[in-house]
């Protein structure tokens, strides 16, 4: 049972590979006007900021703080896309701050600070951070964590930055040519390496997709045990990174991998959604009404041209220097894979970032008995509307191919 339901698969994920040399070429966004006391921030090409982008006038905090769930990576690209030119990097705090810019580089009049998660916060949940630190405005949330903490530390997701979780289980197609799905692994006694506490694994064993006897929660994020098995084991990971690193950067392996997304195997949770404490929504309504559409568009802009945001991400990984290795090759592969697999996408509607309530109810039904068995009952009568609030989404914003 999850001891820490946040970000399954990410804690301590440190691959001992050689990172490509990092260069940074941040795009400069011109700002018209230089009066720091002006009530309206300057637009990219001079003149007043369009009203829909004026976060200062909307009463947003001077610095909007986003707590992420892991080190900087391309899965977070839509949010780093909003950091303007000349960002300030705090290597001690593992945070970056810059002007929050909207589509076209428009300065919104406030700053955005993105704080790293994972090792930077002692592998604690993002939810624990937002309840411990009132300066955090928004954070990444995942459905399993939301359900698990619905009674004690509720959060509300406002925008699904990722339509599908990139979480997957991978294997060697050379060693196991007959495997096509995770369920195929469950027809054998093959060991499956994963991080102890992942809710999706409780679902797989509880539903009979995998056997409880074959799962091994000792995975430490490195490929060592998988490689030592000669590719006999299956191992968890992110579809946006490990298939690339195992084939191209893990010198002791260097072969192609095959995988199935956890989402496609029946545990279709939302991961890295933009969430907030419910007690903060009312006071921030005017701000969120303008901020969330800007964030929607940020994802679209990133997918269209990820170069500047990825350069910043790589620079941050280098500057934070905490053992996380992330190469330009992985960053490029992540963007390509997110598009190909619909990890970033509109889902069942034309709107980018909305939520499917049927899908949420299915997850509640899956997770309720899991957490009950673990002695961590969820909120009584929990329903999808307790987990998400779509009022701030601009339904006209859509990702087109």
C-alpha positions in Angstrom: 0.0 0.0 0.0 1.3 3.4 -0.8 3.3 5.0 1.9 3.7 8.0 -0.3 1.2 8.0 -3.2 2.8 10.9 -5.1 4.6 10.6 -8.4 4.8 6.8 -8.5 8.0 5.8 -10.2 9.9 9.0 -9.8 11.6 9.0 -6.4 15.4 8.4 -6.4 15.3 7.8 -10.2 19.0 8.4 -10.9 20.3 6.7 -14.0 24.1 6.5 -14.2 24.5 7.6 -17.8 26.5 10.3 -19.5 24.5 13.4 -20.2 24.9 15.4 -23.4 26.6 18.7 -23.1 24.0 21.4 -22.2 23.7 24.7 -23.9 21.1 27.3 -23.3 19.7 29.8 -25.7 16.7 31.4 -24.0 14.4 33.3 -26.2 14.4 37.0 -25.4 10.9 38.6 -25.2 11.0 42.3 -25.7 9.0 44.5 -23.3 7.7 47.9 -24.1 8.0 50.7 -21.5 10.2 50.9 -18.5 8.1 52.5 -15.8 8.2 50.0 -12.8 5.3 51.8 -11.2 2.9 51.5 -14.1 -0.4 49.9 -13.2 -0.4 47.9 -16.4 2.6 45.8 -17.4 4.0 46.2 -20.9 3.1 43.9 -23.8 5.7 42.1 -25.9 5.6 44.6 -28.7 4.9 47.7 -26.6 1.7 49.2 -25.3 -0.8 47.8 -22.8 -1.2 44.1 -22.0 -4.4 42.6 -23.4 -6.8 42.3 -20.5 -7.0 38.5 -20.7 -3.2 38.3 -19.9 -3.1 40.9 -17.2 -2.5 38.7 -14.1 -1.4 41.7 -12.0 -4.8 43.4 -12.5 -6.5 40.1 -11.7 -5.1 40.1 -8.2 -2.7 37.3 -8.7 0.2 37.1 -6.2 3.3 39.0 -7.2 5.0 35.6 -7.5 2.9 32.6 -8.4 4.6 29.6 -6.9 4.3 26.2 -8.6 5.5 23.2 -6.6 6.5 20.4 -9.0 6.8 16.7 -8.2 10.2 16.0 -9.5 13.3 17.5 -11.1 13.0 19.6 -14.2 12.0 17.4 -17.2 10.2 17.8 -20.5 7.0 16.5 -19.0 6.9 19.8 -17.2 7.6 21.7 -20.4 4.3 23.5 -20.6 5.0 25.2 -17.3 8.6 26.1 -17.9 7.3 27.6 -21.2 5.8 30.4 -19.1 9.1 31.5 -17.6 10.3 34.7 -19.4 13.8 35.9 -20.2 16.6 36.3 -17.7 15.2 33.8 -15.1 16.8 33.7 -11.6 18.0 30.3 -10.5 18.2 29.5 -6.8 20.5 26.4 -6.6 20.0 26.0 -2.9 16.2 26.0 -3.0 16.2 24.2 -6.4 13.8 26.8 -7.8 13.7 29.1 -10.8 11.9 32.5 -11.0 11.1 34.7 -13.9 8.5 36.9 -15.5 5.3 34.9 -16.2 4.8 35.3 -19.9 1.7 34.4 -21.9 1.5 33.4 -25.6 3.8 35.5 -27.7 6.0 36.5 -24.8 3.5 38.9 -23.2 4.6 39.9 -19.7 1.6 39.3 -17.4 2.9 41.6 -14.7 3.7 38.9 -12.2 6.5 36.3 -11.7 6.4 32.5 -11.8 8.5 30.5 -9.5 8.8 26.7 -10.2 10.2 24.7 -7.3 11.6 21.2 -8.0 10.2 18.2 -6.2 11.5 14.7 -5.5 15.0 15.0 -3.8 14.6 18.8 -3.5 11.7 18.2 -1.0 13.0 15.0 0.6 10.7 12.9 -1.7 7.7 14.2 0.1 4.3 14.6 -1.6 3.5 17.9 -3.3 0.3 17.9 -1.2 2.3 17.8 2.1 4.2 20.8 0.7 1.2 22.9 -0.1 -0.3 22.3 3.4 3.0 23.1 5.1 4.0 26.2 3.1 1.2 28.7 2.5 3.4 30.6 -0.1 2.8 27.8 -2.6 0.0 28.9 -5.0 -0.5 25.8 -7.1 1.2 22.4 -7.4 1.2 19.2 -9.4 -1.3 16.6 -8.2 -2.1 13.1 -9.3 -5.5 11.3 -8.9 -4.2 8.5 -6.7 -2.6 11.0 -4.3 -5.8 13.2 -4.3 -7.9 10.2 -3.5 -5.5 8.9 -0.8 -5.4 12.2 1.0 -9.0 13.3 0.3 -10.0 13.1 3.9 -6.9 14.7 5.5 -5.3 17.0 2.9 -7.7 17.6 0.0 -6.6 19.1 -3.3 -8.6 20.1 -6.4 -7.2 19.7 -9.9 -7.9 22.6 -12.2 -6.1 21.6 -15.4 -4.8 18.3 -16.7 -1.5 19.3 -18.2 -1.0 15.6 -19.2 -3.9 13.7 -20.6 -2.3 10.4 -19.8 0.3 9.4 -17.3 3.6 8.4 -18.9 4.1 5.7 -16.3 4.7 2.3 -17.8 6.2 -1.2 -17.4 8.9 -2.1 -19.9 10.6 -5.3 -20.9 13.1 -6.7 -23.5 11.4 -7.7 -26.7 14.4 -9.8 -27.5 14.1 -11.9 -24.3 10.3 -11.9 -24.2 9.2 -11.7 -27.9 5.6 -12.9 -27.0 4.8 -10.2 -24.6 2.6 -7.4 -25.9 0.9 -6.2 -22.6 1.4 -6.1 -18.9 -1.2 -8.8 -18.6 1.1 -11.1 -20.6 3.8 -10.6 -17.9 1.2 -11.8 -15.4 0.8 -15.1 -17.2 4.4 -15.9 -16.2 6.4 -15.8 -12.9 8.8 -13.1 -14.2 9.9 -10.6 -11.6 8.6 -7.1 -12.1 10.7 -4.3 -10.5 8.9 -1.2 -9.2 9.0 1.4 -6.5 7.3 0.2 -3.3 4.1 2.1 -2.6 2.8 2.6 -6.2 -1.0 2.4 -6.2 -1.1 1.1 -9.7 0.7 -2.0 -8.6 -1.9 -2.7 -5.9 -4.5 -2.4 -8.7 -2.6 -4.9 -10.9 -2.2 -7.5 -8.2 -5.7 -7.0 -6.8 -7.3 -7.4 -10.2 -5.1 -10.4 -11.2 -3.2 -8.6 -14.0 0.0 -9.5 -12.1 0.7 -11.9 -9.3 1.6 -10.6 -5.9 4.4 -13.2 -5.8 6.2 -11.7 -8.9 6.4 -8.1 -8.0 9.5 -6.7 -6.4 9.4 -3.3 -4.7 13.1 -2.9 -4.3 13.6 -1.0 -7.5 16.0 1.9 -6.8 15.7 3.8 -10.1 18.9 2.4 -11.7 19.1 -0.3 -14.4 21.5 -2.4 -12.5 19.2 -5.3 -11.5 17.5 -5.4 -14.8 20.8 -5.6 -16.7 22.1 -8.2 -14.2 19.1 -10.3 -15.0 20.1 -10.3 -18.7 16.8 -8.7 -19.5 14.7 -11.4 -17.8 13.0 -9.0 -15.5 10.4 -6.4 -16.3 10.8 -2.9 -14.8 8.8 0.2 -14.3 9.6 3.6 -15.8 8.3 6.5 -17.8 7.6 6.0 -21.5 9.0 9.5 -22.0 12.5 8.6 -20.8 13.6 5.0 -20.0 13.0 3.4 -23.4 15.4 6.0 -24.8 18.0 5.9 -22.0 18.1 2.1 -21.9 18.7 1.9 -25.6 21.0 4.9 -26.0 22.6 5.8 -22.7 22.8 2.7 -20.6 26.0 1.3 -22.0 25.7 -2.0 -20.2 22.4 -2.6 -22.1 22.1 -0.6 -25.3 19.1 -2.4 -26.7 15.5 -1.5 -27.6 12.8 -1.9 -25.0 9.0 -2.6 -25.3 6.4 -1.3 -22.9 2.8 -0.7 -22.1 1.4 2.4 -20.4 -0.1 1.8 -17.0 -3.0 3.9 -18.3 -3.7 1.5 -21.1 -3.6 -1.5 -18.7 -6.6 -0.2 -16.7 -5.1 2.4 -14.2 -5.8 5.6 -16.2 -5.0 8.2 -13.6 -4.2 11.9 -14.1 -0.6 12.8 -13.2 1.0 16.2 -12.9 -2.3 18.0 -13.1 -2.3 21.6 -11.9 -4.0 21.6 -8.5 -4.7 23.8 -5.5 -5.9 23.6 -2.0 -9.7 24.0 -2.0 -9.7 26.7 0.6 -7.7 28.9 -1.7 -10.0 28.8 -4.7 -12.5 31.5 -3.7 -9.9 34.2 -3.0 -7.9 33.4 -6.2 -10.9 33.1 -8.5 -10.1 36.3 -10.6 -6.5 35.2 -10.8 -7.3 31.6 -11.8 -9.8 32.7 -14.4 -6.9 34.3 -16.4 -4.1 32.1 -15.3 -5.4 28.7 -16.2 -6.1 29.6 -19.9 -2.5 31.0 -20.1 -1.3 27.6 -18.7 -3.4 25.7 -21.3 -1.9 27.8 -24.1 1.6 27.3 -22.6 1.3 23.5 -23.2 0.3 24.1 -26.8 3.1 26.5 -27.4 5.6 24.1 -25.8 4.5 21.2 -28.0 4.7 23.4 -31.1 8.3 24.6 -30.3 9.9 23.1 -27.1 13.4 24.5 -27.8 13.5 27.4 -25.3 11.8 25.6 -22.5 13.9 22.5 -23.0 17.0 24.6 -23.0 15.9 26.1 -19.6 15.1 22.6 -18.3 18.6 21.3 -19.2 20.2 24.4 -17.7 18.3 23.9 -14.4 19.3 20.2 -14.3 22.9 21.3 -14.7 22.7 24.0 -12.1 20.8 22.1 -9.5 23.4 19.3 -9.7 21.7 16.9 -7.4 22.4 13.6 -9.2 19.5 13.8 -11.7 20.9 13.2 -15.2 18.8 14.4 -18.1 20.2 14.8 -21.6 19.1 16.7 -24.6 18.4 13.4 -26.3 15.9 12.4 -23.6 14.3 15.8 -23.6 13.7 15.6 -27.4 12.5 12.0 -27.1 10.0 13.0 -24.4 8.3 15.7 -26.5 8.1 13.4 -29.5 6.7 10.5 -27.3 4.2 12.8 -25.5 2.7 13.7 -28.9 2.7 10.2 -30.4 1.1 8.5 -27.4 -1.4 11.2 -26.5 0.3 11.8 -23.2 -0.3 15.5 -24.1 -3.6 15.8 -25.9 -7.2 16.8 -25.8 -8.6 13.5 -24.7 -12.3 12.8 -25.5 -13.2 16.4 -26.0 -11.7 19.2 -28.1 -10.6 21.1 -24.9 -7.0 20.7 -23.8 -6.8 19.9 -20.1 -10.3 19.0 -19.1 -11.2 15.9 -17.0 -13.3 12.9 -17.8 -15.6 12.3 -14.8 -16.4 8.7 -15.7 -12.6 8.0 -15.7 -12.3 9.7 -12.3 -15.2 7.7 -10.8 -13.6 4.5 -12.1 -10.4 5.5 -10.3 -12.2 6.2 -7.1 -13.9 2.8 -7.3 -10.5 1.2 -7.8 -8.6 3.1 -5.1 -11.3 3.1 -2.3 -10.8 -0.6 -1.3 -7.1 -0.4 -1.8 -6.8 2.5 0.8 -9.4 0.9 3.0 -7.4 -2.3 3.2 -4.3 -0.2 4.1 -6.1 1.4 7.0 -6.2 4.8 5.2 -9.9 5.3 4.4 -10.7 8.1 1.9 -13.3 10.8 2.3 -16.7 9.2 2.7 -18.9 9.7 -0.4 -15.9 11.0 -2.5 -17.0 12.0 -6.0 -15.3 13.3 -9.1 -16.4 16.9 -8.4 -14.5 16.8 -5.1 -11.3 16.2 -7.1 -11.6 18.6 -10.0 -12.9 22.0 -10.8 -13.1 22.9 -14.5 -14.7 26.4 -14.2 -11.4 28.1 -15.1 -10.7 26.2 -18.3 -11.1 28.0 -21.7 -13.0 25.4 -23.6 -11.9 26.9 -26.9 -8.2 26.1 -26.3 -7.4 22.9 -28.2 -4.3 21.1 -29.3 -4.4 20.4 -33.1 -2.1 18.1 -35.0 
